[in-house]
């Protein structure tokens, strides 16, 4: 069991939070989105969303770019190469955990 705990400890602390994981999942599956679109998809208030977006930006997982749309100025969230790499590393670690758990269920 301690082997599983060691693998769990390797999980990326940035993506370990469900909201940040969800933001990156949305961006990786659908491409750039506005802050408003993310807030609507996740049904999250602007305050918490801004906090999680700031953390993702600080860590270099996403970039925020201002753009003009037919509805006026918007902030678009764009996944960086680092964000993509870290996301897939996170999924690989989760997969490793699942394999270890399934291996101990016998």
C-alpha positions in Angstrom: 0.0 0.0 0.0 2.8 2.4 0.7 3.8 2.1 -3.0 0.4 3.6 -3.9 0.8 6.4 -1.4 4.2 7.3 -3.0 2.6 7.5 -6.4 -0.3 9.6 -5.1 2.3 12.0 -3.5 3.6 12.5 -7.1 0.3 14.0 -8.3 0.8 17.5 -9.5 -0.4 19.9 -6.7 -1.6 22.4 -9.3 -3.9 20.0 -11.1 -4.9 18.1 -8.0 -7.6 20.7 -7.3 -10.8 19.7 -9.1 -11.5 23.2 -10.4 -8.1 23.6 -11.9 -8.2 20.1 -13.4 -11.6 20.9 -14.9 -10.4 24.2 -16.4 -7.4 22.5 -18.1 -9.6 19.5 -19.2 -12.0 22.0 -20.9 -9.2 23.8 -22.6 -7.5 20.6 -23.8 -10.7 19.2 -25.2 -12.3 22.3 -26.7 -9.5 24.8 -27.3 -9.4 28.4 -26.0 -12.4 29.6 -24.0 -13.3 32.9 -22.5 -13.4 33.3 -18.7 -17.2 33.7 -19.1 -17.5 30.4 -21.0 -15.5 28.6 -18.3 -17.5 30.2 -15.5 -20.7 29.1 -17.2 -19.5 25.5 -18.0 -18.3 25.0 -14.4 -21.1 27.0 -12.8 -18.5 28.8 -10.8 -18.5 32.4 -9.5 -15.9 34.9 -10.9 -14.0 35.2 -7.6 -13.0 31.5 -7.2 -12.6 31.2 -11.0 -10.1 34.1 -11.1 -8.2 32.6 -8.2 -7.8 29.3 -10.0 -6.9 31.0 -13.3 -4.3 33.1 -11.6 -2.7 30.0 -10.1 -2.7 28.2 -13.5 -1.1 31.3 -15.1 1.5 31.7 -12.4 2.6 28.1 -12.9 2.7 28.6 -16.7 -0.1 26.1 -17.5 -2.3 28.7 -19.3 -2.1 32.1 -20.8 -4.8 34.8 -20.8 -5.1 36.9 -23.9 -7.4 39.8 -24.4 -9.4 39.8 -27.6 -12.3 41.7 -29.1 -15.4 39.8 -30.1 -18.8 40.9 -31.5 -19.9 41.1 -27.8 -17.0 43.3 -26.8 -13.6 42.7 -25.1 -13.1 39.2 -23.7 -10.2 37.4 -21.9 -9.4 34.1 -23.6 -7.7 31.3 -21.7 -5.2 29.3 -23.8 -3.4 26.2 -22.7 0.4 26.3 -22.9 2.7 23.5 -24.1 3.7 23.1 -20.4 0.0 22.9 -19.5 -0.6 20.1 -22.0 2.5 18.2 -20.9 1.6 18.5 -17.2 -2.0 17.4 -17.9 -0.9 14.2 -19.6 1.7 13.5 -16.9 -1.1 13.9 -14.4 -3.3 11.4 -16.3 -0.4 9.0 -16.6 0.1 9.2 -12.8 -3.7 8.6 -12.2 -3.4 5.6 -14.6 -0.5 4.2 -12.6 -2.5 4.6 -9.4 -5.4 2.7 -10.9 -3.2 -0.1 -12.1 -1.6 -0.5 -8.7 -5.0 -0.5 -7.0 -6.4 -3.1 -9.4 -3.3 -5.2 -8.8 -3.9 -5.3 -5.1 -7.6 -6.2 -5.3 -7.0 -9.9 -5.8 
